[in-house]
Amino acid sequence: MIKLWTKEAIKCYLRNQKCQGCFFEDFFSSDDLKCEMSDTVNYLLKEIGKPTQKQIKSIEYDEVEEKRILKETKPFRKHLKYIAKKADEERSNNLKLFVEKQLKKKCL
């Protein structure tokens, strides 16, 4: 068991240990897996107490920074998705041409 407040543990604490809005919410939505972060938060509260205001402010700053970076890189990420899609289409077209050539060779 961990003995310090991690970023995800603090986020869980700030959400009052509710899974809604958690980064891992979809991951643990199946019946096979169970999130244990709530148990970790309870353990940390019992053993070392609440996270400090400094730790909480650090998490809040990180989230603002992540949103800023995502916003600034959105056009770039959109362009990368476009490039990846075009590359997939090109590979698919090249594969079709290759197969057609091979079939023609076999038929001749």
PyMOL CGO cylinders between C-alpha atoms (Angstrom):
from pymol import cmd
from pymol.cgo import CYLINDER

trace = [
    CYLINDER, 0.00, 0.00, 0.00, 1.27, 3.48, -0.82, 0.3, 1, 1, 1, 1, 1, 1,
    CYLINDER, 1.27, 3.48, -0.82, 2.19, 5.86, 1.97, 0.3, 1, 1, 1, 1, 1, 1,
    CYLINDER, 2.19, 5.86, 1.97, 1.85, 9.20, 0.21, 0.3, 1, 1, 1, 1, 1, 1,
    CYLINDER, 1.85, 9.20, 0.21, -0.77, 11.16, -1.64, 0.3, 1, 1, 1, 1, 1, 1,
    CYLINDER, -0.77, 11.16, -1.64, -0.44, 10.55, -5.37, 0.3, 1, 1, 1, 1, 1, 1,
    CYLINDER, -0.44, 10.55, -5.37, -2.02, 12.77, -8.00, 0.3, 1, 1, 1, 1, 1, 1,
    CYLINDER, -2.02, 12.77, -8.00, -4.79, 10.24, -8.72, 0.3, 1, 1, 1, 1, 1, 1,
    CYLINDER, -4.79, 10.24, -8.72, -5.44, 9.61, -5.02, 0.3, 1, 1, 1, 1, 1, 1,
    CYLINDER, -5.44, 9.61, -5.02, -5.87, 13.36, -4.43, 0.3, 1, 1, 1, 1, 1, 1,
    CYLINDER, -5.87, 13.36, -4.43, -8.24, 13.62, -7.41, 0.3, 1, 1, 1, 1, 1, 1,
    CYLINDER, -8.24, 13.62, -7.41, -10.26, 10.72, -5.98, 0.3, 1, 1, 1, 1, 1, 1,
    CYLINDER, -10.26, 10.72, -5.98, -10.34, 12.44, -2.57, 0.3, 1, 1, 1, 1, 1, 1,
    CYLINDER, -10.34, 12.44, -2.57, -11.50, 15.71, -4.16, 0.3, 1, 1, 1, 1, 1, 1,
    CYLINDER, -11.50, 15.71, -4.16, -14.34, 13.83, -5.95, 0.3, 1, 1, 1, 1, 1, 1,
    CYLINDER, -14.34, 13.83, -5.95, -15.40, 12.39, -2.56, 0.3, 1, 1, 1, 1, 1, 1,
    CYLINDER, -15.40, 12.39, -2.56, -14.33, 8.96, -3.81, 0.3, 1, 1, 1, 1, 1, 1,
    CYLINDER, -14.33, 8.96, -3.81, -16.97, 8.96, -6.54, 0.3, 1, 1, 1, 1, 1, 1,
    CYLINDER, -16.97, 8.96, -6.54, -15.91, 7.30, -9.78, 0.3, 1, 1, 1, 1, 1, 1,
    CYLINDER, -15.91, 7.30, -9.78, -17.87, 9.69, -12.00, 0.3, 1, 1, 1, 1, 1, 1,
    CYLINDER, -17.87, 9.69, -12.00, -15.37, 11.95, -13.74, 0.3, 1, 1, 1, 1, 1, 1,
    CYLINDER, -15.37, 11.95, -13.74, -12.39, 9.74, -12.97, 0.3, 1, 1, 1, 1, 1, 1,
    CYLINDER, -12.39, 9.74, -12.97, -9.85, 9.15, -15.73, 0.3, 1, 1, 1, 1, 1, 1,
    CYLINDER, -9.85, 9.15, -15.73, -10.11, 5.40, -15.06, 0.3, 1, 1, 1, 1, 1, 1,
    CYLINDER, -10.11, 5.40, -15.06, -13.93, 5.25, -14.89, 0.3, 1, 1, 1, 1, 1, 1,
    CYLINDER, -13.93, 5.25, -14.89, -14.33, 3.41, -18.20, 0.3, 1, 1, 1, 1, 1, 1,
    CYLINDER, -14.33, 3.41, -18.20, -11.47, 1.03, -17.45, 0.3, 1, 1, 1, 1, 1, 1,
    CYLINDER, -11.47, 1.03, -17.45, -13.12, -0.25, -14.28, 0.3, 1, 1, 1, 1, 1, 1,
    CYLINDER, -13.12, -0.25, -14.28, -16.66, -0.30, -15.66, 0.3, 1, 1, 1, 1, 1, 1,
    CYLINDER, -16.66, -0.30, -15.66, -16.54, -4.05, -16.34, 0.3, 1, 1, 1, 1, 1, 1,
    CYLINDER, -16.54, -4.05, -16.34, -17.45, -6.58, -13.68, 0.3, 1, 1, 1, 1, 1, 1,
    CYLINDER, -17.45, -6.58, -13.68, -14.04, -8.23, -13.90, 0.3, 1, 1, 1, 1, 1, 1,
    CYLINDER, -14.04, -8.23, -13.90, -12.08, -5.30, -12.52, 0.3, 1, 1, 1, 1, 1, 1,
    CYLINDER, -12.08, -5.30, -12.52, -12.57, -3.27, -9.36, 0.3, 1, 1, 1, 1, 1, 1,
    CYLINDER, -12.57, -3.27, -9.36, -10.98, 0.07, -8.60, 0.3, 1, 1, 1, 1, 1, 1,
    CYLINDER, -10.98, 0.07, -8.60, -9.23, 0.12, -5.24, 0.3, 1, 1, 1, 1, 1, 1,
    CYLINDER, -9.23, 0.12, -5.24, -8.52, 3.86, -5.14, 0.3, 1, 1, 1, 1, 1, 1,
    CYLINDER, -8.52, 3.86, -5.14, -11.31, 4.43, -2.62, 0.3, 1, 1, 1, 1, 1, 1,
    CYLINDER, -11.31, 4.43, -2.62, -9.63, 1.93, -0.29, 0.3, 1, 1, 1, 1, 1, 1,
    CYLINDER, -9.63, 1.93, -0.29, -6.32, 3.70, -0.85, 0.3, 1, 1, 1, 1, 1, 1,
    CYLINDER, -6.32, 3.70, -0.85, -7.84, 7.10, -0.05, 0.3, 1, 1, 1, 1, 1, 1,
    CYLINDER, -7.84, 7.10, -0.05, -9.39, 5.72, 3.15, 0.3, 1, 1, 1, 1, 1, 1,
    CYLINDER, -9.39, 5.72, 3.15, -6.04, 4.22, 4.13, 0.3, 1, 1, 1, 1, 1, 1,
    CYLINDER, -6.04, 4.22, 4.13, -4.21, 7.49, 3.49, 0.3, 1, 1, 1, 1, 1, 1,
    CYLINDER, -4.21, 7.49, 3.49, -6.78, 9.49, 5.45, 0.3, 1, 1, 1, 1, 1, 1,
    CYLINDER, -6.78, 9.49, 5.45, -6.39, 7.12, 8.39, 0.3, 1, 1, 1, 1, 1, 1,
    CYLINDER, -6.39, 7.12, 8.39, -2.58, 6.85, 8.27, 0.3, 1, 1, 1, 1, 1, 1,
    CYLINDER, -2.58, 6.85, 8.27, -1.35, 10.31, 7.22, 0.3, 1, 1, 1, 1, 1, 1,
    CYLINDER, -1.35, 10.31, 7.22, -4.42, 12.54, 7.14, 0.3, 1, 1, 1, 1, 1, 1,
    CYLINDER, -4.42, 12.54, 7.14, -5.83, 14.77, 4.42, 0.3, 1, 1, 1, 1, 1, 1,
    CYLINDER, -5.83, 14.77, 4.42, -3.68, 16.00, 1.53, 0.3, 1, 1, 1, 1, 1, 1,
    CYLINDER, -3.68, 16.00, 1.53, -2.16, 19.42, 2.15, 0.3, 1, 1, 1, 1, 1, 1,
    CYLINDER, -2.16, 19.42, 2.15, -3.47, 22.57, 0.48, 0.3, 1, 1, 1, 1, 1, 1,
    CYLINDER, -3.47, 22.57, 0.48, -0.17, 22.72, -1.40, 0.3, 1, 1, 1, 1, 1, 1,
    CYLINDER, -0.17, 22.72, -1.40, -0.77, 19.24, -2.82, 0.3, 1, 1, 1, 1, 1, 1,
    CYLINDER, -0.77, 19.24, -2.82, -4.34, 20.13, -3.77, 0.3, 1, 1, 1, 1, 1, 1,
    CYLINDER, -4.34, 20.13, -3.77, -3.25, 23.40, -5.44, 0.3, 1, 1, 1, 1, 1, 1,
    CYLINDER, -3.25, 23.40, -5.44, -0.61, 21.46, -7.38, 0.3, 1, 1, 1, 1, 1, 1,
    CYLINDER, -0.61, 21.46, -7.38, -3.30, 19.11, -8.74, 0.3, 1, 1, 1, 1, 1, 1,
    CYLINDER, -3.30, 19.11, -8.74, -5.54, 22.05, -9.67, 0.3, 1, 1, 1, 1, 1, 1,
    CYLINDER, -5.54, 22.05, -9.67, -2.60, 23.74, -11.45, 0.3, 1, 1, 1, 1, 1, 1,
    CYLINDER, -2.60, 23.74, -11.45, -1.78, 20.51, -13.30, 0.3, 1, 1, 1, 1, 1, 1,
    CYLINDER, -1.78, 20.51, -13.30, -5.38, 20.17, -14.51, 0.3, 1, 1, 1, 1, 1, 1,
    CYLINDER, -5.38, 20.17, -14.51, -5.46, 23.78, -15.75, 0.3, 1, 1, 1, 1, 1, 1,
    CYLINDER, -5.46, 23.78, -15.75, -2.11, 23.21, -17.47, 0.3, 1, 1, 1, 1, 1, 1,
    CYLINDER, -2.11, 23.21, -17.47, -3.34, 19.97, -19.10, 0.3, 1, 1, 1, 1, 1, 1,
    CYLINDER, -3.34, 19.97, -19.10, -6.44, 21.75, -20.43, 0.3, 1, 1, 1, 1, 1, 1,
    CYLINDER, -6.44, 21.75, -20.43, -4.28, 24.59, -21.79, 0.3, 1, 1, 1, 1, 1, 1,
    CYLINDER, -4.28, 24.59, -21.79, -1.93, 22.16, -23.54, 0.3, 1, 1, 1, 1, 1, 1,
    CYLINDER, -1.93, 22.16, -23.54, -4.84, 20.17, -25.00, 0.3, 1, 1, 1, 1, 1, 1,
    CYLINDER, -4.84, 20.17, -25.00, -6.42, 23.37, -26.30, 0.3, 1, 1, 1, 1, 1, 1,
    CYLINDER, -6.42, 23.37, -26.30, -3.15, 24.63, -27.83, 0.3, 1, 1, 1, 1, 1, 1,
    CYLINDER, -3.15, 24.63, -27.83, -2.35, 21.31, -29.48, 0.3, 1, 1, 1, 1, 1, 1,
    CYLINDER, -2.35, 21.31, -29.48, -5.87, 20.57, -30.77, 0.3, 1, 1, 1, 1, 1, 1,
    CYLINDER, -5.87, 20.57, -30.77, -5.19, 21.77, -34.36, 0.3, 1, 1, 1, 1, 1, 1,
    CYLINDER, -5.19, 21.77, -34.36, -1.94, 19.79, -34.45, 0.3, 1, 1, 1, 1, 1, 1,
    CYLINDER, -1.94, 19.79, -34.45, -3.58, 16.64, -33.06, 0.3, 1, 1, 1, 1, 1, 1,
    CYLINDER, -3.58, 16.64, -33.06, -6.44, 17.01, -35.55, 0.3, 1, 1, 1, 1, 1, 1,
    CYLINDER, -6.44, 17.01, -35.55, -3.88, 17.29, -38.37, 0.3, 1, 1, 1, 1, 1, 1,
    CYLINDER, -3.88, 17.29, -38.37, -2.06, 14.18, -37.11, 0.3, 1, 1, 1, 1, 1, 1,
    CYLINDER, -2.06, 14.18, -37.11, -5.33, 12.22, -37.16, 0.3, 1, 1, 1, 1, 1, 1,
    CYLINDER, -5.33, 12.22, -37.16, -5.89, 13.39, -40.74, 0.3, 1, 1, 1, 1, 1, 1,
    CYLINDER, -5.89, 13.39, -40.74, -2.35, 12.31, -41.74, 0.3, 1, 1, 1, 1, 1, 1,
    CYLINDER, -2.35, 12.31, -41.74, -2.81, 8.92, -40.06, 0.3, 1, 1, 1, 1, 1, 1,
    CYLINDER, -2.81, 8.92, -40.06, -6.12, 8.41, -41.88, 0.3, 1, 1, 1, 1, 1, 1,
    CYLINDER, -6.12, 8.41, -41.88, -4.53, 9.32, -45.23, 0.3, 1, 1, 1, 1, 1, 1,
    CYLINDER, -4.53, 9.32, -45.23, -1.59, 6.99, -44.54, 0.3, 1, 1, 1, 1, 1, 1,
    CYLINDER, -1.59, 6.99, -44.54, -4.01, 4.13, -43.80, 0.3, 1, 1, 1, 1, 1, 1,
    CYLINDER, -4.01, 4.13, -43.80, -5.88, 4.85, -47.04, 0.3, 1, 1, 1, 1, 1, 1,
    CYLINDER, -5.88, 4.85, -47.04, -2.59, 4.94, -48.97, 0.3, 1, 1, 1, 1, 1, 1,
    CYLINDER, -2.59, 4.94, -48.97, -1.44, 1.62, -47.47, 0.3, 1, 1, 1, 1, 1, 1,
    CYLINDER, -1.44, 1.62, -47.47, -4.80, 0.11, -48.32, 0.3, 1, 1, 1, 1, 1, 1,
    CYLINDER, -4.80, 0.11, -48.32, -4.60, 1.37, -51.92, 0.3, 1, 1, 1, 1, 1, 1,
    CYLINDER, -4.60, 1.37, -51.92, -1.02, 0.13, -52.27, 0.3, 1, 1, 1, 1, 1, 1,
    CYLINDER, -1.02, 0.13, -52.27, -2.01, -3.27, -50.95, 0.3, 1, 1, 1, 1, 1, 1,
    CYLINDER, -2.01, -3.27, -50.95, -4.90, -3.47, -53.42, 0.3, 1, 1, 1, 1, 1, 1,
    CYLINDER, -4.90, -3.47, -53.42, -2.57, -2.57, -56.30, 0.3, 1, 1, 1, 1, 1, 1,
    CYLINDER, -2.57, -2.57, -56.30, -0.01, -5.13, -55.16, 0.3, 1, 1, 1, 1, 1, 1,
    CYLINDER, -0.01, -5.13, -55.16, -2.64, -7.89, -54.96, 0.3, 1, 1, 1, 1, 1, 1,
    CYLINDER, -2.64, -7.89, -54.96, -4.02, -6.97, -58.37, 0.3, 1, 1, 1, 1, 1, 1,
    CYLINDER, -4.02, -6.97, -58.37, -0.50, -7.13, -59.89, 0.3, 1, 1, 1, 1, 1, 1,
    CYLINDER, -0.50, -7.13, -59.89, 0.13, -10.49, -58.28, 0.3, 1, 1, 1, 1, 1, 1,
    CYLINDER, 0.13, -10.49, -58.28, -3.17, -11.85, -59.56, 0.3, 1, 1, 1, 1, 1, 1,
    CYLINDER, -3.17, -11.85, -59.56, -2.42, -10.60, -63.08, 0.3, 1, 1, 1, 1, 1, 1,
    CYLINDER, -2.42, -10.60, -63.08, 0.99, -12.32, -62.99, 0.3, 1, 1, 1, 1, 1, 1,
    CYLINDER, 0.99, -12.32, -62.99, -0.63, -15.59, -61.94, 0.3, 1, 1, 1, 1, 1, 1,
    CYLINDER, -0.63, -15.59, -61.94, -3.30, -15.34, -64.66, 0.3, 1, 1, 1, 1, 1, 1,
    CYLINDER, -3.30, -15.34, -64.66, -0.84, -14.62, -67.49, 0.3, 1, 1, 1, 1, 1, 1,
]
cmd.load_cgo(trace, "trace")
